[in-house]
Amino acid sequence: MVHSVRWSRRAALLAGGLLVTGCSGYRRPTIQSEDYDSAGSDKKHLREILERRAKALMDKDEKGYLADLDQSNKKLVQHEKLIFDNLRQFDLAEIRFITERAIENTDDDGDVQFAPVIRITKFTADAGPGDVAPAETFLYRLRKKNDKFVVTGIIGATRKNYKKLHLDGPLAYGPWNTDKLHVVKVGKKVWLVGDKSVTDLDRYAAVTERELRLVENLWGDRLTYPGYILFFTRDMANLKQWFDYGAADDFDPSILGLQWGLLGVQKNGTVYGREYAASRIVVNLKGHQAYSDPAMTIRHELTHAVTARASLTIGGDYTPPTWAIEGFARYTETMGNAASAARIRSAVATGVRAGKFRGTTPASKNFYDFGGDIDFNYCLGSTVFSLAERLKGRAAAVELYYRIIQHPDSLDMPFMRLPVFDGISRDVLGMSSDAFRSRWNTFVRNGG
């Protein structure tokens, strides 16, 4: 069974929003301007080093990027060389560091450490409002050696260490931090990335371009990104660690595809929670070994990616209904694919016969629960848009989705019973929500 799953909003909140407000017990920082350091502070030396490293990375100057490292620390040098080799393959829009909230301390070895240090890692594929951009958080250690300050350690923020190290910012969980990558640019908008388990990356170029054209044509001129980055792997360890997916409550190693909408940070390093600044996709090629190609997974995840920037992103309980997010992506799988459409209809009909349909869309809180009805939930969600297309055409189905994802789900009642949906239904479909729900119930019970 083809099973393309998007990471749950609950898991996304844990990986991103959890770090927005900082940690209890975090020592209050001394307020300093960027052009003044209090007596005895080494922060200016850190900033000088970071400026050189950022420029070197943008210039693809490996020697300059490694120059400020403690060369006796071979492990550090080798790891930073790996990161440089990975990032230089992408089209970089901006690399810079934010130290405004960094606290300076001296550790037991006499090294001066600073945290959090926020690195803006923005590709040309990314776009946030204003200067908001994707970022990662680090701790830097410096030591004066031969009358020069050198970097003796760099530690990225993880779910396990961010509290202890006061790394209150976006996690440093990008694949470029852990694995040797190979990057292939396809056209002007797509970057395909593979780890060492993927030696056939080029074979996925044409299918990705084709599926992106389909989704972009569907979405029209609505808000989206300049480009898309897809990571491919056959390594289960990487599937689990990339973008911290394995830490999610609903981690499923058999998952075929995932998409993350990444929040960005503002000039002072605080997370901006009102619009995604980037999208990242991971495709599990090992899970596709029983299938001829991962085209439907790529289409499904690109649907999430193309539409993510236009969706509500406040987090917590204020997220769009999961059935709409996943249902619309599943609905796109029916386009030009009779086999997928038939499979979805069969899944809906089977679920109805088994008594799974109770006259409402699936609740977000247990949409992805193990041992539940995940595939039925996906397919049932898709029938809302299939019916909208049948009633008013494909453009209406897309507009219905666009309107829905700008509103939060309800904890108390199904979204289609909310007053806001009645307004959406009247505007887009020309009928009340009661009338649409009645038509939808009949549609579902007849097999979609």
C-alpha distance (Angstrom), angle and dihedral (degrees) to the residues before:
residue distance angle dihedral
M1 . . .
V2 3.78 . .
H3 3.78 104.6 .
S4 3.81 115.1 -179.9
V5 3.80 109.3 178.3
R6 3.75 130.9 -173.6
W7 3.81 117.4 -144.1
S8 3.80 108.9 -97.6
R9 3.79 119.4 -105.0
R10 3.81 86.7 -124.2
A11 3.80 90.1 61.0
A12 3.79 92.3 42.5
L13 3.77 90.0 54.3
L14 3.80 91.2 52.3
A15 3.78 92.4 51.5
G16 3.79 97.4 43.3
G17 3.77 117.1 11.9
L18 3.80 92.8 43.8
L19 3.77 89.4 70.7
V20 3.78 98.3 46.8
T21 3.78 101.0 87.8
G22 3.80 99.9 39.0
C23 3.79 129.1 -123.9
S24 3.77 134.9 -65.9
G25 3.77 112.3 -103.6
Y26 3.81 93.2 28.4
R27 3.81 107.6 146.3
R28 3.78 111.7 -114.3
P29 3.81 110.4 -107.3
T30 3.77 125.5 -121.9
I31 3.79 109.3 -112.2
Q32 3.79 111.0 -119.7
S33 3.77 134.7 166.3
E34 3.77 119.8 -123.7
D35 3.82 92.7 -111.8
Y36 3.80 97.9 46.7
D37 3.79 132.3 60.7
S38 3.78 124.0 -170.3
A39 3.79 117.4 -113.0
G40 3.77 111.8 -68.7
S41 3.82 95.7 12.9
D42 3.81 118.6 140.0
K43 3.78 93.3 -165.1
K44 3.80 92.1 108.6
H45 3.82 89.3 59.8
L46 3.80 89.6 51.8
R47 3.79 91.7 51.1
E48 3.79 92.5 49.1
I49 3.80 90.5 51.9
L50 3.79 93.0 46.6
E51 3.79 92.4 49.4
R52 3.80 90.2 53.4
R53 3.80 92.3 47.4
A54 3.80 92.8 48.8
K55 3.80 92.6 49.5
A56 3.79 92.1 46.7
L57 3.79 91.7 51.9
M58 3.79 92.5 48.9
D59 3.82 89.2 47.5
K60 3.83 90.4 45.7
D61 3.79 88.4 -124.3
E62 3.80 106.2 154.4
K63 3.80 95.3 -177.8
G64 3.80 91.3 53.5
Y65 3.80 92.1 45.2
L66 3.81 92.5 55.0
A67 3.80 97.8 36.2
D68 3.82 97.7 93.3
L69 3.80 94.8 49.8
D70 3.78 123.1 103.8
Q71 3.80 97.1 -101.1
S72 3.79 91.8 -156.2
N73 3.81 88.8 65.6
K74 3.80 97.3 80.1
K75 3.79 93.9 175.6
L76 3.81 91.8 55.5
V77 3.80 93.2 45.8
Q78 3.80 92.0 48.5
H79 3.79 93.1 48.7
E80 3.80 93.6 48.8
K81 3.79 89.6 47.7
L82 3.81 87.8 55.5
I83 3.81 90.9 52.2
F84 3.80 91.4 47.4
D85 3.82 92.4 49.1
N86 3.80 89.9 50.8
L87 3.80 100.1 44.6
R88 3.81 95.4 44.0
Q89 3.83 88.6 65.0
F90 3.81 91.7 63.2
D91 3.79 125.8 74.8
L92 3.79 100.5 -106.1
A93 3.80 119.2 -150.4
E94 3.79 97.0 178.2
I95 3.79 141.1 -4.4
R96 3.79 117.8 -178.5
F97 3.78 139.8 137.6
I98 3.79 131.1 -125.4
T99 3.81 117.1 -152.8
E100 3.80 99.9 163.5
R101 3.80 94.1 112.8
A102 3.80 97.0 33.8
I103 3.81 115.5 127.4
E104 3.81 118.3 -147.4
N105 3.82 119.3 -137.3
T106 3.80 136.8 160.9
D107 3.79 115.9 -129.6
D108 3.81 128.9 -149.2
D109 3.82 91.6 -89.0
G110 3.80 92.3 56.0
D111 3.80 93.6 -107.7
V112 3.79 117.3 139.0
Q113 3.77 110.7 -127.8
F114 3.80 130.1 -164.0
A115 3.80 127.6 -162.6
P116 2.90 139.2 -148.7
V117 3.80 101.5 24.1
I118 3.81 108.9 172.3
R119 3.80 118.8 -152.5
I120 3.79 117.3 -159.9
T121 3.80 105.8 -142.9
K122 3.78 104.5 -177.1
F123 3.78 123.9 167.9
T124 3.79 126.0 -163.5
A125 3.82 85.7 -108.0
D126 3.81 90.3 65.2
A127 3.79 130.3 83.8
G128 3.77 131.9 171.9
P129 3.79 131.8 169.8
G130 3.80 111.7 -74.3
D131 3.79 110.8 -31.6
V132 3.82 95.5 -20.5
A133 3.81 109.4 131.3
P134 3.82 140.8 167.4
A135 3.80 114.5 -87.8
E136 3.80 146.3 178.0
T137 3.79 130.5 -147.0
F138 3.82 128.7 -128.7
L139 3.77 145.2 171.5
Y140 3.83 114.0 -132.2
R141 3.80 125.4 -158.1
L142 3.82 120.9 -159.2
R143 3.80 132.8 -173.3
K144 3.78 131.7 -176.1
K145 3.79 108.1 -119.8
N146 3.82 124.5 171.5
D147 3.82 91.0 -11.2
K148 3.78 91.3 -53.2
F149 3.78 132.1 97.5
V150 3.80 113.4 -124.5
V151 3.79 132.7 -177.6
T152 3.80 110.6 -107.6
G153 3.79 98.6 174.9
I154 3.81 143.9 10.9
I155 3.80 119.8 -168.9
G156 3.78 122.0 -173.8
A157 3.80 122.5 -142.2
T158 3.80 114.7 -101.0
R159 3.76 134.1 172.7
K160 3.81 88.7 -103.3
N161 3.81 100.4 48.4
Y162 3.80 108.8 29.7
K163 3.82 95.9 91.2
K164 3.79 95.9 46.1
L165 3.81 93.3 45.8
H166 3.82 96.3 38.5
L167 3.80 91.9 -121.3
D168 3.77 96.7 157.9
G169 3.77 102.2 173.1
P170 3.83 140.3 72.6
L171 3.79 114.1 -35.9
A172 3.82 119.3 -104.9
Y173 3.79 94.8 -126.2
G174 3.82 101.9 129.7
P175 3.84 114.0 132.7
W176 3.82 90.2 -121.2
N177 3.82 87.6 71.8
T178 3.81 95.8 59.5
D179 3.81 114.6 22.7
K180 3.77 140.5 45.0
L181 3.80 105.1 -107.4
H182 3.78 137.0 -161.3
V183 3.82 115.7 -152.0
V184 3.81 126.4 -160.6
K185 3.80 120.6 -174.0
V186 3.79 114.9 -145.4
G187 3.78 115.2 -162.5
K188 3.81 115.6 -46.1
K189 3.80 101.2 -50.7
V190 3.79 111.3 38.2
W191 3.79 134.1 72.8
L192 3.81 118.7 -174.5
V193 3.81 115.4 -159.7
G194 3.79 127.7 -169.1
D195 3.79 135.5 -178.6
K196 3.80 124.1 -142.8
S197 3.80 90.8 -76.8
V198 3.81 90.1 65.6
T199 3.80 114.4 70.7
D200 3.82 95.5 154.4
L201 3.80 101.1 59.4
D202 3.81 94.5 136.0
R203 3.79 92.2 64.3
Y204 3.81 90.6 70.2
A205 3.80 95.7 53.8
A206 3.80 99.6 87.6
V207 3.80 95.3 43.8
T208 3.81 91.7 49.4
E209 3.81 92.4 50.7
R210 3.79 90.6 47.9
E211 3.80 94.6 49.4
L212 3.79 92.7 45.3
R213 3.81 90.9 53.5
L214 3.79 90.0 52.5
V215 3.81 94.2 49.8
E216 3.81 95.1 42.5
N217 3.79 91.8 49.4
L218 3.79 88.1 51.0
W219 3.82 93.5 49.1
G220 3.79 94.9 46.3
D221 3.81 119.3 -172.7
R222 3.81 96.6 -21.8
L223 3.81 120.5 127.9
T224 3.81 114.3 -67.0
Y225 3.84 143.4 132.2
P226 3.83 133.2 -73.8
G227 3.81 90.9 -121.2
Y228 3.80 149.0 -12.8
I229 3.79 135.5 -118.7
L230 3.79 120.0 -154.1
F231 3.81 122.0 -169.3
F232 3.81 117.9 -156.1
T233 3.79 126.3 -162.6
R234 3.79 143.1 161.0
D235 3.80 90.8 -168.7
M236 3.81 113.1 102.3
A237 3.80 92.1 -159.4
N238 3.79 89.9 58.8
L239 3.79 92.5 45.1
K240 3.79 86.5 56.7
Q241 3.81 99.6 44.2
W242 3.80 103.0 37.0
F243 3.80 109.8 100.8
D244 3.82 87.7 -6.3
Y245 3.80 92.3 -82.7
G246 3.81 93.2 146.6
A247 3.80 90.7 63.3
A248 3.80 92.1 62.4
D249 3.80 118.8 109.3
D250 3.79 89.6 -126.0
F251 3.82 98.1 48.5
D252 3.79 109.9 155.8
P253 3.83 117.4 -178.1
S254 3.81 90.6 -158.8
I255 3.79 91.6 61.7
L256 3.81 113.7 127.2
G257 3.77 102.1 -157.6
L258 3.79 143.3 5.7
Q259 3.78 136.9 -170.2
W260 3.77 129.5 -163.8
G261 3.76 127.0 -163.2
L262 3.81 103.8 -151.2
L263 3.78 122.9 -147.5
G264 3.79 116.6 -139.9
V265 3.79 134.6 -143.8
Q266 3.78 131.8 -116.9
K267 3.81 126.8 -127.9
N268 3.80 92.8 -78.8
G269 3.81 93.0 50.0
T270 3.80 97.7 -106.1
V271 3.78 116.6 135.8
Y272 3.80 117.3 -103.4
G273 3.79 107.0 -141.8
R274 3.79 103.6 -173.8
E275 3.78 103.2 78.2
Y276 3.78 136.1 18.0
A277 3.78 113.6 -110.8
A278 3.81 98.2 -162.6
S279 3.78 145.2 4.6
R280 3.80 128.7 -136.1
I281 3.80 126.9 -171.0
V282 3.80 129.4 -164.5
V283 3.81 121.6 -164.7
N284 3.81 118.8 -161.2
L285 3.79 103.4 -144.1
K286 3.79 92.9 179.7
G287 3.77 88.6 62.6
H288 3.81 89.5 54.0
Q289 3.79 96.0 56.5
A290 3.80 90.5 105.2
Y291 3.82 91.3 52.3
S292 3.78 131.4 68.8
D293 3.81 94.9 -125.2
P294 3.82 139.9 -13.5
A295 3.82 94.5 -118.8
M296 3.80 96.4 128.4
T297 3.79 92.3 46.7
I298 3.81 90.2 50.8
R299 3.82 90.6 48.7
H300 3.81 92.1 47.3
E301 3.82 94.3 50.4
L302 3.81 93.3 41.8
T303 3.80 87.5 54.6
H304 3.81 88.5 57.4
A305 3.81 90.9 45.2
V306 3.79 97.9 46.6
T307 3.81 93.0 47.8
A308 3.83 99.8 36.1
R309 3.79 98.0 89.6
A310 3.80 91.3 59.2
S311 3.81 95.0 52.8
L312 3.80 130.5 95.2
T313 3.83 109.7 -91.3
I314 3.81 106.8 177.2
G315 3.82 91.4 116.2
G316 3.78 134.0 -152.7
D317 3.79 110.1 68.3
Y318 3.80 90.1 -20.7
T319 3.79 100.6 87.3
P320 3.80 131.2 113.1
P321 3.81 117.3 -91.6
T322 3.79 110.6 -78.6
W323 3.79 92.1 -139.3
A324 3.82 88.6 62.7
I325 3.82 94.9 46.9
E326 3.80 93.9 48.2
G327 3.77 96.7 30.5
F328 3.79 93.8 56.7
A329 3.80 91.7 49.0
R330 3.80 89.5 49.9
Y331 3.82 89.6 47.1
T332 3.82 90.5 57.7
E333 3.81 88.5 58.0
T334 3.81 88.7 69.6
M335 3.79 93.6 61.2
G336 3.77 110.9 109.3
N337 3.79 89.6 -15.0
A338 3.80 114.0 100.8
A339 3.81 92.3 177.9
S340 3.81 92.9 57.2
A341 3.80 91.7 45.4
A342 3.81 91.0 51.1
R343 3.80 92.2 47.9
I344 3.79 91.5 51.8
R345 3.80 92.4 49.0
S346 3.80 89.7 49.2
A347 3.82 91.9 50.1
V348 3.80 90.7 51.0
A349 3.81 93.4 47.1
T350 3.80 91.9 47.8
G351 3.79 91.2 49.5
V352 3.81 91.9 49.8
R353 3.81 91.8 50.8
A354 3.80 89.3 49.6
G355 3.81 91.0 54.7
K356 3.81 95.1 -111.5
F357 3.79 94.9 127.7
R358 3.80 112.9 83.4
G359 3.77 99.9 172.0
T360 3.84 96.7 -91.0
T361 3.78 139.4 82.3
P362 3.84 116.9 -97.2
A363 3.80 116.7 -82.9
S364 3.80 116.2 -110.9
K365 3.80 94.7 -135.1
N366 3.82 94.6 69.1
F367 3.80 101.4 18.6
Y368 3.82 93.3 117.8
D369 3.82 99.0 33.6
F370 3.80 115.5 144.1
G371 3.76 114.0 -113.9
G372 3.78 89.2 23.3
D373 3.76 132.8 103.6
I374 3.79 100.9 -79.0
D375 3.80 97.4 149.4
F376 3.79 91.8 45.0
N377 3.81 89.2 49.2
Y378 3.80 90.8 53.9
C379 3.77 93.6 46.9
L380 3.80 94.2 43.3
G381 3.80 90.0 52.2
S382 3.79 90.1 51.9
T383 3.82 91.9 57.2
V384 3.82 90.7 69.0
F385 3.80 88.9 64.5
S386 3.78 95.1 37.8
L387 3.80 89.1 56.4
A388 3.80 91.7 45.9
E389 3.80 88.8 53.8
R390 3.79 91.5 49.0
L391 3.82 91.5 49.9
K392 3.80 101.8 40.6
G393 3.80 109.2 2.4
R394 3.78 136.5 -95.9
A395 3.80 95.0 -68.1
A396 3.80 88.9 58.8
A397 3.82 91.3 51.0
V398 3.81 90.2 53.5
E399 3.80 92.6 46.1
L400 3.80 90.2 49.4
Y401 3.79 90.1 55.5
Y402 3.81 92.3 45.0
R403 3.79 91.3 53.8
I404 3.82 94.5 45.5
I405 3.81 97.0 52.0
Q406 3.79 91.4 57.6
H407 3.81 90.0 67.7
P408 3.81 133.4 64.5
D409 3.76 123.3 -112.2
S410 3.78 118.6 -112.5
L411 3.79 124.6 -115.1
D412 3.79 91.4 -157.1
M413 3.79 106.9 47.3
P414 3.82 141.2 7.0
F415 3.80 113.1 -75.8
M416 3.80 92.0 -121.7
R417 3.81 88.7 62.6
L418 3.82 94.2 55.0
P419 3.81 120.1 104.1
V420 3.81 89.9 -121.8
F421 3.80 90.4 61.9
D422 3.78 90.9 51.3
G423 3.81 88.5 58.6
I424 3.81 91.7 46.6
S425 3.79 92.3 48.4
R426 3.80 93.3 49.8
D427 3.83 92.4 47.3
V428 3.80 97.7 44.9
L429 3.80 105.4 26.4
G430 3.78 101.7 25.5
M431 3.79 94.4 -125.1
S432 3.78 139.2 89.0
S433 3.78 120.5 -94.4
D434 3.81 89.2 -112.7
A435 3.80 90.7 56.1
F436 3.80 92.3 46.7
R437 3.81 93.2 47.8
S438 3.78 90.2 51.4
R439 3.80 91.1 51.3
W440 3.80 90.4 45.1
N441 3.82 93.8 51.6
T442 3.79 90.3 53.0
F443 3.81 90.9 44.8
V444 3.81 92.6 52.6
R445 3.81 95.6 44.2
N446 3.79 88.8 51.7
G447 3.81 89.8 56.6
G448 3.83 101.1 -93.9
